[in-house]
Amino acid sequence: MTFYFEIVKTQGNARAGVLHTPHGDIPTPVFAPVGTQATVKAVPPRDLSEIGVPLILANTYHLHLRPGDELVRDLGGLHSFMGWHGPILTDSGGFQVFSLAEINRIDDQGVTFRSHLDGSKRRLTPERSVEIQQNLGADIIMCFDECAVPTDRAAVERAVRRTSAWAARCREAHPDDARQALFGIVQGGIFEDQRAESAAFLRSLDFPGYAIGGLAVGETKNEMYRTLDVTTPMLPQDKPRYLMGVGDPDDLVQAVVRGVDIFDCVAPTRLARHGSALTQSGRLNMRNLPFATDSAPVDPGCACYCCRHFSRAYVRHLVKAGEILGAYLLSVHNIHFLVEHMRALRCAILEDRLPEYAETFLRLYLRTA
């Protein structure tokens, strides 16, 4: 098979592995920058390669609406279209349908909605979501699911029932394919019994990987961690586990310790566009006045392009002036920071020192010392 997962080393619940895909191997645990519109905002694929990014995510909903998944297919698929030749993961489009679009009707067959771009009426079903993702040609694709407010039990119960039924239909529409892996998405909010029900059904469908959805969307961090505590043991030991939409550095540590392998989030580039930098000592707001005359790099311990060549004073100047270069440099820095953070976590697992790394990192990053 072209797609398979191997676990190289474990420490406690944490795993260091390798996810083999048609477009390259992905060392895990791994963070994937988000390229919503077939681009990681402000960062060319050349720079992502130089940073060592192993995986990126693209968005099914947005690319279906513009430029159209058939066009992407006809132009050779996402890898060719965006000039990125490493592994790509696409989400199902479900989260964006529920969060961005004007919903006309949700029923057991799918969702009828109006595009947030032009108001055109659209219909998205499990089968259509799979078809769109097949057209896009990503290495890893996701089942169509319903994401509910994680603390609303009635809504969560409906979402679990619907997500399970839709997962079965996605599995039927996309049989095993060595070129493309379909992941099931476990829903259930913060409720252990609902997570157990969702995970048990998805396990019966024997997906090549499993995502944990419906978190980091309104619950507290402690609620998310408690949910991960009970959910990861419900998933197969030999399959990759993907926590969707999580990218805060402290959350990455907490989730890796609990057995999660894959992450994605818009945070590094979004923070950059707002003038924030990730560092070992927490976030820096580069707009702050003390940086105006600071000749030090953004993060003195960082080896990214931004930190090797430019001062805090210069980056602050770019941010204050609204120059595009400021967003670019901070995006490069923030992505580099998270990629190196995941490498360090993986190395700590391989060397049986994860608890020490986690404690030191969290103490410095959260400034609890």
TORVEXPA-557045 format. One line per field, with one value per residue (C-alpha): residue number from 1; chain; x, y, z. Coordinates in Angstrom, 2 decimals, always signed. Layout:
residues N
i: (NUM/...)
ch: (A/...)
px: (X/...)
py: (Y/...)
pz: (Z/...)
This chain:
residues 369
i: (1/2/3/4/5/6/7/8/9/10/11/12/13/14/15/16/17/18/19/20/21/22/23/24/25/26/27/28/29/30/31/32/33/34/35/36/37/38/39/40/41/42/43/44/45/46/47/48/49/50/51/52/53/54/55/56/57/58/59/60/61/62/63/64/65/66/67/68/69/70/71/72/73/74/75/76/77/78/79/80/81/82/83/84/85/86/87/88/89/90/91/92/93/94/95/96/97/98/99/100/101/102/103/104/105/106/107/108/109/110/111/112/113/114/115/116/117/118/119/120/121/122/123/124/125/126/127/128/129/130/131/132/133/134/135/136/137/138/139/140/141/142/143/144/145/146/147/148/149/150/151/152/153/154/155/156/157/158/159/160/161/162/163/164/165/166/167/168/169/170/171/172/173/174/175/176/177/178/179/180/181/182/183/184/185/186/187/188/189/190/191/192/193/194/195/196/197/198/199/200/201/202/203/204/205/206/207/208/209/210/211/212/213/214/215/216/217/218/219/220/221/222/223/224/225/226/227/228/229/230/231/232/233/234/235/236/237/238/239/240/241/242/243/244/245/246/247/248/249/250/251/252/253/254/255/256/257/258/259/260/261/262/263/264/265/266/267/268/269/270/271/272/273/274/275/276/277/278/279/280/281/282/283/284/285/286/287/288/289/290/291/292/293/294/295/296/297/298/299/300/301/302/303/304/305/306/307/308/309/310/311/312/313/314/315/316/317/318/319/320/321/322/323/324/325/326/327/328/329/330/331/332/333/334/335/336/337/338/339/340/341/342/343/344/345/346/347/348/349/350/351/352/353/354/355/356/357/358/359/360/361/362/363/364/365/366/367/368/369)
ch: (A/A/A/A/A/A/A/A/A/A/A/A/A/A/A/A/A/A/A/A/A/A/A/A/A/A/A/A/A/A/A/A/A/A/A/A/A/A/A/A/A/A/A/A/A/A/A/A/A/A/A/A/A/A/A/A/A/A/A/A/A/A/A/A/A/A/A/A/A/A/A/A/A/A/A/A/A/A/A/A/A/A/A/A/A/A/A/A/A/A/A/A/A/A/A/A/A/A/A/A/A/A/A/A/A/A/A/A/A/A/A/A/A/A/A/A/A/A/A/A/A/A/A/A/A/A/A/A/A/A/A/A/A/A/A/A/A/A/A/A/A/A/A/A/A/A/A/A/A/A/A/A/A/A/A/A/A/A/A/A/A/A/A/A/A/A/A/A/A/A/A/A/A/A/A/A/A/A/A/A/A/A/A/A/A/A/A/A/A/A/A/A/A/A/A/A/A/A/A/A/A/A/A/A/A/A/A/A/A/A/A/A/A/A/A/A/A/A/A/A/A/A/A/A/A/A/A/A/A/A/A/A/A/A/A/A/A/A/A/A/A/A/A/A/A/A/A/A/A/A/A/A/A/A/A/A/A/A/A/A/A/A/A/A/A/A/A/A/A/A/A/A/A/A/A/A/A/A/A/A/A/A/A/A/A/A/A/A/A/A/A/A/A/A/A/A/A/A/A/A/A/A/A/A/A/A/A/A/A/A/A/A/A/A/A/A/A/A/A/A/A/A/A/A/A/A/A/A/A/A/A/A/A/A/A/A/A/A/A/A/A/A/A/A/A/A/A/A/A/A/A/A/A/A/A/A/A/A/A/A/A/A/A/A/A/A/A/A/A)
px: (+0.00/+1.13/-0.60/+0.19/+1.14/+3.93/+4.67/+8.39/+8.38/+5.97/+6.33/+3.25/+0.34/+2.49/+3.65/+6.42/+5.57/+5.75/+2.72/+3.57/+1.66/+1.93/+3.59/+6.07/+6.55/+5.19/+7.05/+4.57/+3.55/+3.08/+1.56/+0.01/-0.27/-3.62/-3.78/-7.49/-7.56/-4.80/-2.23/-0.76/-1.40/+1.63/+4.04/+5.13/+5.60/+9.35/+9.53/+7.35/+9.78/+12.77/+11.14/+10.55/+6.75/+5.71/+1.97/-0.48/-4.27/-6.58/-10.27/-12.93/-15.72/-13.73/-12.09/-15.42/-16.91/-13.82/-12.19/-14.20/-13.05/-13.58/-11.21/-8.59/-9.01/-8.65/-5.47/-3.84/-5.14/-4.15/-0.47/+0.02/-2.39/-0.66/+2.88/+3.18/+4.45/+4.35/+1.38/-1.95/-4.97/-8.41/-11.23/-14.77/-16.25/-18.71/-17.34/-17.36/-20.89/-22.12/-20.00/-19.90/-22.84/-26.45/-28.06/-31.39/-31.90/-30.03/-31.51/-30.32/-29.32/-27.11/-27.11/-28.68/-26.99/-26.23/-22.67/-21.08/-19.53/-22.50/-25.58/-25.98/-27.90/-25.79/-26.24/-23.55/-24.00/-21.54/-21.19/-20.66/-18.05/-16.11/-16.43/-15.11/-12.15/-11.41/-11.37/-8.99/-6.72/-5.42/-3.55/-5.80/-9.49/-12.20/-15.70/-18.53/-19.63/-21.79/-19.98/-22.15/-21.53/-19.55/-21.38/-24.93/-25.90/-29.02/-27.17/-24.23/-26.48/-28.01/-24.58/-23.24/-26.19/-25.89/-22.08/-22.18/-24.72/-22.78/-19.51/-21.02/-22.11/-18.66/-17.05/-19.35/-18.57/-14.81/-13.61/-10.02/-7.64/-3.86/-3.57/-5.96/-6.88/-10.35/-10.45/-13.54/-14.32/-15.27/-17.83/-19.46/-18.66/-17.39/-19.62/-17.78/-20.73/-21.25/-17.56/-17.68/-20.73/-19.18/-15.77/-17.24/-19.28/-16.39/-14.06/-16.52/-15.98/-12.20/-10.95/-7.21/-7.18/-9.40/-9.95/-11.23/-13.63/-15.85/-13.16/-11.53/-14.90/-16.13/-15.23/-12.49/-8.96/-9.44/-12.64/-10.75/-7.95/-10.42/-12.19/-8.89/-8.10/-11.17/-11.28/-7.79/-7.95/-11.17/-9.31/-7.24/-3.64/-2.28/-4.04/-3.13/-5.14/-5.83/-7.06/-8.76/-8.26/-5.85/-2.54/-1.75/+1.74/+0.59/-2.37/-0.02/+2.02/-1.05/-2.53/+0.71/+1.08/-2.44/-1.67/-2.57/-0.45/-1.68/-2.76/-3.77/-4.68/-4.81/-3.18/+0.43/-0.50/-3.50/-1.40/+1.24/-1.26/-2.15/+1.48/+2.01/+5.01/+5.22/+8.26/+9.42/+8.38/+4.87/+3.40/+4.99/+2.90/+5.29/+3.33/+4.53/+6.60/+9.65/+10.39/+10.78/+14.51/+15.18/+18.01/+17.50/+15.79/+12.11/+13.15/+16.90/+16.82/+15.15/+16.91/+14.12/+14.71/+13.05/+15.14/+18.41/+18.14/+15.89/+15.50/+12.45/+12.67/+12.42/+9.60/+7.70/+8.19/+6.72/+3.75/+3.01/+3.34/+0.98/+3.64/+2.95/+6.51/+5.70/+2.94/+5.20/+8.15/+6.01/+4.17/+7.49/+8.62/+5.43/+5.24/+8.93/+8.33/+5.53/+7.40/+10.43/+8.16/+6.74/+10.22/+11.28/+8.24/+8.99/+12.64/+11.63/+9.44/+12.24/+14.66/+12.25/+12.24/+8.80/+7.63/+10.72/+10.32/+6.61/+7.12/+9.92/+8.12/+4.82/+6.53/+8.33/+5.56/+2.82/+5.18/+4.17/+7.67)
py: (+0.00/+3.55/+4.85/+3.32/+4.33/+2.93/+3.70/+3.97/+4.66/+5.34/+6.99/+6.72/+7.52/+9.61/+8.16/+8.97/+7.55/+7.88/+8.33/+7.11/+8.82/+8.94/+12.36/+11.61/+10.45/+12.50/+12.17/+12.35/+14.09/+16.75/+20.21/+21.15/+24.84/+25.69/+26.64/+27.42/+28.73/+26.42/+28.76/+29.11/+32.83/+34.95/+31.97/+30.37/+26.58/+27.19/+28.64/+25.93/+23.36/+25.24/+25.38/+21.62/+21.61/+17.94/+18.44/+21.21/+21.43/+22.84/+23.61/+21.67/+24.22/+27.21/+25.42/+23.93/+27.43/+29.05/+28.17/+24.94/+21.39/+20.27/+22.99/+21.91/+18.31/+19.27/+21.21/+18.16/+18.26/+20.38/+19.40/+20.63/+23.55/+25.12/+23.96/+21.97/+18.44/+17.24/+15.61/+17.48/+16.94/+18.32/+18.76/+17.75/+21.24/+20.53/+22.98/+25.86/+25.03/+25.32/+28.34/+30.51/+29.74/+30.78/+27.45/+26.73/+23.20/+20.47/+17.02/+13.45/+13.47/+16.57/+20.35/+22.93/+26.31/+29.56/+30.43/+33.16/+34.47/+35.06/+33.71/+30.85/+27.85/+24.75/+21.23/+19.27/+15.59/+12.97/+11.62/+15.07/+15.95/+12.80/+13.56/+17.10/+15.83/+13.17/+15.91/+17.97/+14.94/+15.31/+12.45/+12.48/+13.35/+13.59/+12.24/+14.76/+15.43/+17.72/+19.84/+20.92/+23.24/+20.84/+21.69/+21.41/+17.80/+17.70/+19.18/+16.83/+13.77/+14.80/+15.47/+12.07/+10.24/+12.17/+11.98/+8.20/+7.80/+10.16/+8.35/+5.07/+6.77/+8.34/+4.92/+3.46/+6.30/+5.98/+2.38/+1.65/+3.49/+3.28/+6.79/+8.56/+7.83/+8.64/+9.47/+9.17/+12.03/+11.29/+13.72/+13.84/+17.22/+17.01/+14.03/+10.74/+8.51/+10.35/+10.13/+6.40/+5.88/+7.80/+6.12/+2.61/+3.07/+4.58/+1.78/-0.70/+0.94/+0.39/+3.73/+4.15/+7.06/+8.85/+12.54/+14.06/+16.84/+19.22/+20.54/+23.97/+25.45/+26.91/+24.58/+25.38/+24.05/+21.75/+20.39/+19.71/+17.92/+15.80/+14.88/+13.84/+11.76/+9.62/+9.74/+8.73/+5.33/+4.64/+4.84/+2.08/+1.98/+1.32/+4.18/+7.88/+10.27/+13.80/+16.61/+19.10/+22.87/+22.95/+24.83/+26.69/+25.51/+24.52/+22.58/+20.71/+19.53/+18.47/+16.59/+14.82/+13.60/+12.18/+10.29/+12.62/+12.47/+15.17/+18.79/+21.75/+25.35/+28.78/+30.28/+30.84/+32.88/+34.59/+35.70/+36.95/+39.11/+40.69/+41.34/+38.51/+36.20/+32.81/+32.33/+29.95/+32.61/+33.07/+35.40/+38.74/+41.64/+43.21/+46.48/+47.14/+50.31/+48.68/+46.82/+50.09/+50.30/+46.61/+45.24/+41.62/+39.03/+38.34/+35.15/+34.97/+31.17/+30.81/+29.95/+30.97/+33.42/+36.26/+35.82/+35.29/+38.52/+41.08/+42.86/+43.32/+47.04/+46.37/+43.85/+46.27/+49.01/+46.76/+45.81/+49.41/+50.56/+47.84/+46.44/+42.99/+41.94/+42.11/+39.50/+37.36/+37.43/+36.71/+33.92/+32.30/+32.66/+31.30/+28.30/+27.57/+27.79/+25.20/+22.86/+22.94/+22.51/+19.31/+18.06/+18.64/+16.76/+13.85/+13.80/+13.85/+10.77/+8.96/+9.75/+8.93/+12.48/+13.75/+14.59/+16.76/+18.53/+19.10/+20.49/+22.84/+24.07/+24.72/+26.48/+28.88/+29.36/+29.93/+31.89/+29.98/+29.87)
pz: (+0.00/-0.72/+2.40/+5.79/+9.33/+11.46/+15.09/+15.73/+19.48/+22.31/+25.68/+27.81/+25.51/+23.15/+19.84/+17.38/+13.99/+10.24/+8.00/+4.50/+1.67/-2.13/-1.91/+0.84/+4.40/+7.30/+10.62/+13.47/+15.62/+12.95/+12.58/+9.23/+8.30/+6.74/+3.07/+2.89/-0.69/-1.98/-0.44/+3.01/+3.35/+2.36/+2.26/-1.06/-1.28/-1.71/+1.78/+3.27/+1.85/+3.24/+6.68/+6.49/+6.57/+6.14/+5.45/+4.57/+4.71/+2.04/+2.37/+0.48/+0.90/-0.32/-3.26/-4.34/-4.51/-6.04/-8.42/-8.51/-7.78/-11.38/-12.59/-10.05/-11.21/-14.87/-14.08/-12.49/-8.91/-5.94/-5.93/-9.48/-9.15/-6.15/-6.84/-3.62/-4.09/-0.51/+1.24/+1.38/+3.64/+2.80/+5.30/+4.38/+4.07/+6.86/+9.41/+6.91/+5.75/+9.32/+10.28/+7.14/+4.90/+5.16/+5.99/+4.33/+5.56/+7.42/+7.01/+7.24/+3.57/+3.71/+3.88/+1.59/+1.90/+0.13/-0.78/+1.33/-1.93/-4.21/-2.45/-4.94/-3.63/-3.07/-1.77/+0.07/+0.90/+2.14/-1.39/-2.88/-0.25/-1.15/-4.86/-4.40/-2.39/-4.99/-7.61/-5.48/-5.16/-1.61/+0.04/+3.13/+2.93/+5.57/+6.02/+5.93/+9.50/+11.59/+14.16/+17.10/+20.04/+22.24/+25.48/+24.08/+24.75/+22.59/+19.62/+20.18/+20.22/+16.89/+15.44/+16.53/+14.98/+11.73/+11.60/+11.96/+9.18/+6.92/+7.67/+6.44/+3.24/+2.75/+3.25/+0.62/-1.79/-1.25/-0.89/+0.13/-2.16/-1.83/-3.34/-0.97/+2.67/+4.02/+7.74/+9.93/+12.34/+15.94/+17.30/+20.75/+22.25/+25.82/+26.65/+27.20/+26.31/+23.03/+22.16/+22.94/+20.73/+17.85/+18.13/+18.34/+15.17/+13.23/+14.33/+12.84/+9.45/+9.71/+8.41/+7.74/+10.20/+12.70/+13.40/+16.63/+15.71/+17.62/+19.97/+20.28/+19.29/+22.56/+25.40/+27.92/+27.53/+30.52/+28.99/+25.78/+27.63/+29.62/+26.38/+24.80/+27.90/+27.29/+23.48/+22.34/+24.11/+22.17/+18.84/+17.22/+18.42/+14.93/+13.11/+13.00/+15.18/+14.00/+16.28/+13.99/+14.24/+17.19/+17.00/+20.21/+21.26/+24.75/+23.36/+21.01/+23.99/+25.95/+23.00/+22.01/+25.59/+25.24/+22.05/+19.14/+15.98/+13.54/+14.00/+11.86/+12.57/+10.95/+14.07/+12.89/+9.83/+11.42/+14.38/+11.95/+10.11/+13.45/+14.33/+16.83/+17.06/+18.75/+20.99/+23.71/+26.24/+24.84/+22.25/+21.44/+20.19/+17.72/+17.81/+21.35/+21.73/+23.43/+20.18/+18.26/+19.09/+19.77/+17.61/+18.71/+16.49/+17.08/+18.90/+19.67/+19.76/+16.37/+13.08/+10.69/+7.81/+9.72/+12.85/+10.96/+8.99/+10.69/+14.01/+16.17/+15.37/+11.63/+11.97/+14.21/+11.63/+8.91/+11.06/+12.06/+8.44/+7.22/+4.88/+3.43/+4.22/+7.93/+7.60/+5.44/+7.84/+10.90/+9.06/+8.16/+11.77/+13.34/+11.01/+11.62/+15.36/+15.28/+12.93/+15.24/+18.27/+16.77/+15.88/+19.47/+20.76/+18.44/+19.48/+23.16/+22.62/+20.78/+23.61/+26.48/+27.85/+26.88/+30.43/+30.98/+27.64/+28.21/+31.72/+30.65/+27.55/+29.33/+32.23/+29.89/+27.34/+29.91/+32.19/+35.30/+36.77)
